[in-house]
Amino acid sequence: MDSAALRALQAPIKERYKSEPNAAFITLKAKGALDDANIVCKVETGRALAVAGLHPATGGTGLELCSGDMLLEALVACAGVTLKAVATALDIPLRSGTVSAEGDLDFRGTLGVAKDAPVGFAQIRLRFDVDSDAPADKLDQLLKLTERYCVVFQTIRSGPPVEISLKRK
């Protein structure tokens, strides 16, 4: 896809959102089911069933997906798509590229071993390696706009309010 095709694809969507701002508000949803025998949660991904379980550092077998890995995978996916879309829109040629994310965890926190140990990622590093002849200023702009428009990156960085509840069936 080139920048003209991308603009043509997105133009009517952008126009609709300008004239009908409420049409741009969409609630994304995820759903999972607890397993009755194992410490796993079966998550409906829309494409397949993902089974998430304990990380081996907390007693898991390593056969199930770790939700921390899934968070980093969502970040990589979103950042990669955003980078490619921005590069396309700005006519920045990319021959190839990779996106990687790493996150540091202290499992003493999640296991309740040390009350001063945080629960969750202490730091996340997102990295792009691209093969491109674009000048440095264009690549700087590409990174800046990717950071600005990547939904998962901005959500992690901003830490929006999250509600939690428990209901009896």
Sequence and secondary structure as in RCSB ss.txt:
>XXXX:A:sequence
MDSAALRALQAPIKERYKSEPNAAFITLKAKGALDDANIVCKVETGRALAVAGLHPATGGTGLELCSGDMLLEAL
VACAGVTLKAVATALDIPLRSGTVSAEGDLDFRGTLGVAKDAPVGFAQIRLRFDVDSDAPADKLDQLLKLTERYC
VVFQTIRSGPPVEISLKRK
>XXXX:A:secstr
  HHHHHHHHHHHHHHHHH GGGG      EEEE SSSSEEEEE SSSEEEEE  GGGT  SSSB HHHHHHHHH
HHHHHHHHHHHHHHTT   SEEEEEEEEEE HHHHTTS TTS SSEEEEEEEEEEE    HHHHHHHHHHHHHH 
HHHHHHHH           
